[in-house]
Amino acid sequence: MKFKLLYFIAFIILLFTPKAHSQDILQINDLTGKKGGTLVLALLSDPRTFNPLVASTDQASASITTMMFDGLTQINVKTQEVQPAIAKSWEVSKDGKEWIFHLRKGIKWSDGMPITADDVIFTFEAIYRPDVETPSKDILQINQQPLKAAKIDQYSIKITLPEIYAPFLRQMEKSTVPILPKHKWEKTLKEGNFTTAMGLNSEPTDIVVSGPYLLEKYIPGQRVILKANPNYYKYDKNKIQLPYFDKIIINIITDINSIYLKLLSGELDLWESLRPEDYSMLKDNAQKTKKAQLNVGKLGISPAPEMLWFNLNNDLNPKTKQHFIEKKKLNWFNNPLFRQAIAHAIDRETIIRNIYYGAAKPTYGLETDSNIVWNNATLTPYEYNVKKSKEFLKKAGFTLKPAGRDKVALFDSKGNEVKFTLVTNTKHAARASAVNLIASDLKKIGMSVTVQLLEFQNLVVKLSETFDYDAVVLSLTRPDFDPSAAMNVVLSSSGMHLWHPNQEKPATAWEAKIDELMNLQIKTYDQKLRKKYYDEVQQILHEQIPIIYLYSPLAISAYKTTLLNMKCTVIEPRCTWNIEELSFK
């Protein structure tokens, strides 16, 4: 009888042993926190999708999906080190072209199914499918050749590269390669419907995740509610399962001033992207308001500068068989002398002083001063110089002529007056004010510029689908300091090649040269050689100036002093990149 009792006790112990012991968990040995509670965040607009492969083209969507999906690796944004995630370890061949990843055994999707090598292989299949529109496709190609993923066993995969790919490990993280559940989406992918999978009308239970949080509810125009993934594989020093928060409520608040009021009233716990022009106001009010308990801090120069670019897309609209914009405008915009003239005509310092109250710095190239490793510091600034601007225009064949009473206008060599529309998004007061100042600056060189403000989602459609715009001022989120993070913007074949996307072959010799150099820099592990190639890319972009870089605002964030494990950086997401580690004190 005693033996039977012992067997019964042993069975009970096995039955109730914590799952952490049966999983190949990731334990963070220097992390402690408090379990429970709800974190309240905000977004300025609704997400467009919950599909992580598609979400990276929309900031609101990406900020949510990066909390829901993990990659093989993860980047410690604070230290810039590559660390294990779903893969617990890896090794590389001597020639640097074959990588073997060993996955954590026993870890599960949020629906309880095991995460295996099949899911990794499926993810690569989805990325490379022609009918799946994702920036990851451009990033994960070398000389337009894909990486090849093959299953070794249930928990091991081999990824073969056509050439050495320097940022390979960095690109295996969740923003570029979010691991997807094969059992959930294999049929959808085969049917050619994966791009629309995990849409906003999806049932929360349909969105199976590997990351710290899963979707509980989405109410359009109001909020997104996430809840802790009960099967998450990360644990803290004391073997407390992450994430710490039970829920995250992300309110859709389209007015930035309302966000500030909620921060000061204590209704909002964190806002990662404080406008530089509002820094002093919010800091002063936070000190006066006991309820706020806010830490308002400058993090450094943002790696995401404000940019102006022209529509250089000379393709034909497949529906109308006409150019997307007027031919005369294409002729102006495609002339580098015209663009250089614009660069010299913009008074960056006045914009920074009057709109940003000094909380920004002029920028003249692809990389800002915050990227101390990869920035080409030898570029000559396009200083504000109206005389020089007019000289460039004269060299390009433009002439200033009287055009009515007390008016002088700029005309091209065919007698067309230079008029165009400069568009930006609504609900960004500083950017809208800057665009109006730019229009005033360009008036001084005879250009007639109409300012147009559009809802952000409508602007995205113009930039990525209809291409019916003249020029735009905007900034792009920068997920990493490595040059590979710029691949989807500078490669001519990319859908994010802002001024002329999706080129079948480079439209210009200088774009072909940039393609060549970008492919060379990712095919060596020699950092000095990579820097040499990337410096040349920056120099070409500086000379040809398809993008006119304007200024880089300070990166500023505000969060409650009661939050623990905050490791904010200038890279976005600035304070939630380690969302699973955040807790209340």
N, C-alpha and C positions, 0 to 999 in steps of 0.2 A: 504493500500500500504506500509505503514511504517513497519508493521509486516512481510509482505512478504520479504521486503528488509533485515530485521534483520535475518530472517530464512536463507536467501541466504548467508549472511555474516557468520553466524554460520556454515553453511555447508562448505563454503570455508575454514574456519579456521580448521575444523576437517579434511578436505581433505589434507591440507598441513601441518598438525602438524607433526614434525619430528618423524621418526619411533622409536627413542630412547624412546619416551614417551609411545608407545604402546608395547614396549618390556620390559621384565624383565632384564634390562641391568646390566652389572657389571661395576660400576663406581669406578675408582681408584682415591681417593680423594686427594692424595699427588702427582699426576702426571700432568705435563704440558709438552708441546712440540710444534713443528712447523709442520703443515700439509704440505705434498707434498715432491717432490724430489725423487731421485733414489739412492738406496744403492748398491754399487758394492762390491761383495764378490768373493771368488774363491774356487775351489775344485781341488785337485790333480788328481782326476779320475772321470770318468762318474758315475752317479748313476746306480744301477742295476734294480731298480724298483721305482715306486711311491706308492706302496702298503704299508701302514704304519705297517701292521701286519708282513710283511716279511722284511721290510726295516731295522729293528733293528740289523740284522746280517751283515749289510754293512754300514760303517760309512758315506760314501758319500750319500747314499740313506736316511739314518736316519736324517742327517743334513738338508735335504730338507723337508721330510714329517713332522718333528716336527714343521715346520713353517706353515703346511697346515691343521693339525688336532689337535683338543683339546680333553681332557679327562673330566671325571666328576670332578676331582680335578686337582690342579696344585701345584707344589712344588716351593716355593720361594727358588731358589738355594742359594741365598746369606744368608738367615736366616735359611734355612732348614725347614721352617714351611709349613704345608699342608694348602692350601687355596682353596676356591670355584672356580669352572670354569663353565662348562656346568651345573653342579649341584649348586644350590644357597645355599643349606643347607642339613643337614643330621642329623639323630639321630640313636642311637644304643640301643639294648635291654640290660637288666641287665646282662644277661649271656654272652654278648659280641659277640653273633653269628648272630644276625639279624640286618642288617643295612637298613634303609629306606632313599632313596635319593629323594629330591624334585628338579626337573629340572626347569630351567628358562622358563617361559611361553612367547611364541611369538618370540623366537629367531629362526633363519632360517639357512638352508643350503645355500651354495653359489648359488644354482639354484632356491632359493626362497621357497622350500618346508620346512615345519616346522620340527624342531628337537624335537622328542618326546621319550617317554618311549620305543616305538617299536624299535627305532634305538639302544637303549642301550641293549635291549634283543637280538636283531640281532647280535650285536657285540660280546656278550658272546657266542652265538651259533657258530659264525665264529671261535672264538679262540679255542673252544673245539672240533671242527670238526676234525676227524682223518686225513682227506686229506688236511688240512691246516697246512702248516709247519711254525710255529711261536714260538719263545722263550717264548712268553707270556703264552703259554700252561703250560710250566714247572713252571713258576713263580706263576701262579694262581692255584696251586694244593696243597692240604694239605694231606699228606699220600696218594698221588696219587688219591685223591678225588677232583672233581671240585667244584667250588662255584656254587650256584644255583640262577639265576636271574629270578624274576617274576614281571610282570606288575601289579601295583595296580590301576592306572588310567593313563590318557594320559601324565601326568607330574610327576608321582611318580613310583618308582620301589623299590622292596625289594630284597636284596641280602642276601642269607642265607649261612653261612659258616659251614662246617662239624665240625670244631673246631675253637677256638679263633685263629685269624690270625693277629698277631701284626702289620705287615706293611700294613694292608689292605688299609687304606686310601691313603697311599703313592703310592700304586700300581694302584690306580684308575686314575692316571695321564696319559698324552698322550703317553708316551713312551711305556707303557705296555698295556693300554686299550684306544687306540684312537677310539673314537666313530665313527661308520661307518653308512652311509645312507642306510637303509633297502630298500627304494624304488628303489635304483640304483643297488644294488648287490644281492638281494634275489634270483633271478633266477640263477645268476652265481654260487652262493654258492650251491644251490640245484643240479646243474649240475656237481658239483665237480671241477669247474675251478677257484675257488677264488684265489688260490696261484698265478696264472698267471694274475689275473685281475690288472688293473692299471699299465700295463707294459710300457716300454719305447716308444712303438709305439702307445700308446693310444692317442685319440683325447683329447686335453686339457679340452673340455667341458664335457668329460666323467668322469673326476676326480672331483667329488663333495666334497667340504670340509666344515669343521666347523671352521677351524683356521683362522688366520689373513691374510694368503696369499693363492692364488690359482694359478695353472699352466697356464701361457699364451703361452709359447713356449719352446720346447726342441730341440736343434740342437746338435746331437751327436758329441762329440769331441770338441765342441765350447762353448756352454753356456746353462744354464737353466734360463728362465725368469719367474718370479713370479709377480703377480699384486695383489693389495689390494682386499680383499674380501668385496664387498659392503654390505654384510649382517652381518658383524662381530658384536658381541654383547658387546664388551668392549668399554668404553668411559673414557676420562680423566676428571680431575677436572672441566674443563670448558665445559663438555659435547661435546667435539670434539671426533668424532668416531675414534677408532683405526683400523688398524695401521696407523702410521703417514706417512710412505713412500708410494708413489703411486706404485712404482715398486722396485723389487730387481733383479739385474742381477748377476748371479753366473757364472763366467767364468771358464771353464775347463782349468787349466794351469798345465801341468804335470811336470814342472820343478820348483823346489822350488826357485832357483835363479831368475827365471823370475818373480815369485811372489814378491820377495824382491825388484826387480827393479821397479815393478809397484807400490808398496807401496811408494817407495822413490820419484817416479815421480808424485804421486798424483792420479794415475789411479785406485788405489784400496783403498777402505775405511777402510778395516779391515782384519786382519789375526789373527785367534784365537790361533794357535798352532805354535808359533815361536820356531825353534830349539834352544836349549840352547847354542849350540856351535856358533850360529850366533848372540847372544844377543848383545855383545859389538860392533860388526861390524855395525849392523843395528842402534843401538842407536847413535853411533858416526856419522854415515852418515846422520841420521835424523836431528841431531843438525846442521850439515853443510848445509843441503838442505832446503831452505826456502819453496819450493813447497810442501815438504812432510807433514809438520804440524802433525807429528806423536807423539803419546804417546806410548812409548815402556816400558812395565812394567813387573816386576817379581811378580807373584801372590802367589807363595809358592810351596811346593813339590807336584808333580802330584800324584793323587791317582791311576794312571794307570802305574805300573812299567813295565820295560822291563823284559821279561820272556823267559826262555828256557824250552821246554818240549819235551819228547820223545814220540814216537808212541807206546802206550801200548795196542793197539787194537788187541787182539788175536782172534777176530771173523774171520769167513771165508768169503771170497768174494763170494756173492751169484752166481756170473756169472762163476767164475773159480773154485770154491770150494777149493781154496787155501788161505793161510793167505795173508793179504795185503802186508806184508813185510816178509823177510826171517826169518825162525824159529829161527836161531841162534841169530839174532838181537833181536827178541822178548824176548828170554831168558836173554840177557844182560840187556835190557831196563827195564824189569819187576823186576829186582833185586834192592831193595832199597839201598843196599850197593854200587852198581854201580853208582846210581844217587847221593848218598851222596859224593862219591869220586869226581864226576864231580863238585859238589857244592864247594868243598874245592880247586879244581884245578883252578878255575877261579879268576883271579886277578881283582876284581871289581875296586879297587882304581886306578889302572893304566888306565883302560878304562875311568873312570870319569876324570882323570887328563889330559890324552892325547887327548881324543876325545870330551869330553864335557867341557873342560877347567874349571873343578871344579863345573859346574852348574848342579850337580846331587848328589844323596846320595845313598849309598849302601842299598839294601833292601833284607830282608831275609824271608818275609812272605806275606800272602795273603793281608794284609792291610799295607798301608804305614803310615808314621808318620803324614801325613795330616789328617788322620782319628783319631782324638784324643779320640773320644768316644769309638770306637769299636776295635781299634788296640790292639793286645796282645803284650804288651811291655816286656814280660818276656822271649821271644824266644831267644835262644842262637845263635849268628851269626855263619854262616858257613864261618869262616875267611879263607883267602888265606893261604893254608898250603899244599905244594906239598908232604911233608913227610906223613902227615895224609891221604892225598888222596891215596897214594900208599898203606898205611896200610889197608884202606877200600877195595881196589881192591884185595889185597892178601887174606883178610878175605872172599871175595866173590869168591875165586878160580881162580883169574887171575894171570898171571905170566909175568914178563918182561924177554924177551929173545933176543939174537942177531938175527937180521934179515937183513943180507946183510952187506955191507961195512959201517962201522962207524954208524950203525943204530941199535937202540934197539926198539923193538915193543912189544905191549901188546897182549897176547894170552889168550883165555879162557881155561877151563879145558879139552876141546876136541881138542885143537890145532888150533882153528880158530883165525886168527889175527883180532883184533878189528878195523874195518873200518866202517865208516858210513858217511852219507851226512847231513850237517847242512844247512838248507834252510832259507832264509828270503826274504823280498820283495825288489824290485828295487826302485829307487828314494827316498831312505832314506839313505843318505850317512853315517850318524853317525852309524846307525844300521848295515850297511854293514861293516863298519870299525870295529865295535865291534865284529861282528861275526868272522872276520879274526883274531882278537886278541885272541878270545876264542879258535879258532882252533889251534893257536900257543901255547896257554896255555895247551891244551889237548895233544899236541905233547910231552910236557915235561913228561907226564905220559904214553907215549908209544902209544897213540891213533892216528890213521890216519884219519883225518877229511877233507872231501871235502866240500868246500863252494859252495852253489848254490843260485843264485839270480833269482827270478821269478817276473813277473808282479803281482801286488797285486791280481787281480781278478783270475789269474791262481792259485795262492797260496791258495786262499779261496776254490777253487774247490778241491784241494788236501786235505785240512784240513776237509772239510765238506761233500765231496761226494765220492772221489776215495780212500782216506786214504792211498795213496801210497807215504809216506814220512817217513824218519827216525826220524829227530829231527828238531825243528824250533825255531827261536827267533822272538818274536813279542810282541806287547802289546795290551790290550783290553781297549776300552773306558769304564769308570766307570760312570754310570748315576746318582748314589746316594751313600751316605755314609752308608746307612742302610744295615745290613747283607743280607736282602732280595735281594739286587742287585747282590749278589754273588751266589744266588740259581742256576741260569742256568749254572754256571760253575762247582760248587762243587757237585750237585746232579748227581748220576750215571746214571739216566734215561734221562738226558738232552742231547739235540743235541749239546749243547755248552760245554759239559764235555770234555775238550780239549784233554786229553790224551787217552780217550776211550769213545766216545759218544754213546748215545742211548742204554745203557745196559738194557736188559730185566729184569735182576736181578743183584745186585752188584757183580762184578767180584772178589772182595776181601773182607775180613772181615773188613778191615779198611774203605773201601768205604761204606760198610753197616752201620758202626758206624757213619760215617759222615752224611749219609742220615738220620739216627735216630736223631742225635743232631740238624741238620738243621730243621727238622720237629718239634722238641721240642721247639726250640728257637722262631719259629713263632707262637706257640700255647699259648703264654702267653703275657700279657701286662706288666708284671713285668720286667723292664729294667735290673735290677741286675741279674735276673735269665737268661735272654737272653744273657747277657754279659758272664756269666759263661759257658753256652753251646757253645757260639761262640768262646770263648777263647780256649775251648777244640778242636773245629774243627780246629782252626789255629795251635794248638799244633800237632795234628795228621798229618796235611798236612806238617808241618815242619819236622816231623820225617820220614814220608814216601816219602816226596819230589817228588810227581809226576810232580810238576812244580818247576823249580829252579828259584827263584826270584833273579834278578841281581842288578838293581839299578833303582831309580826313578828320572827322569830329573825334573828340575824346570819347572813349568808351566809359560809360558811367552806369552803375547799377545801384538799386536801392532794395534792401531787404530787412526784415525784422531782426532785431538783435537777439531774439529768442531762437533763431535758427542755428543749427549746429552743422558742422562739417562743410561750411561754405568755402569753396576754392575758386572764386571768380577769376576769369581771365579776359583778355581782349577778344579772344576767339569765341564766336557764337556756336552753340548757346553758352553765354558767358558764365552763368551760375547754376545751370541745371544739367550740365554735361555729366555730372555724377549724381543724377536725381535719386538713384536707389540709396545713396548714402546720407541724404539730407534727412534731418529729424528736428524736432523741437527739443530744447534743453530740458 
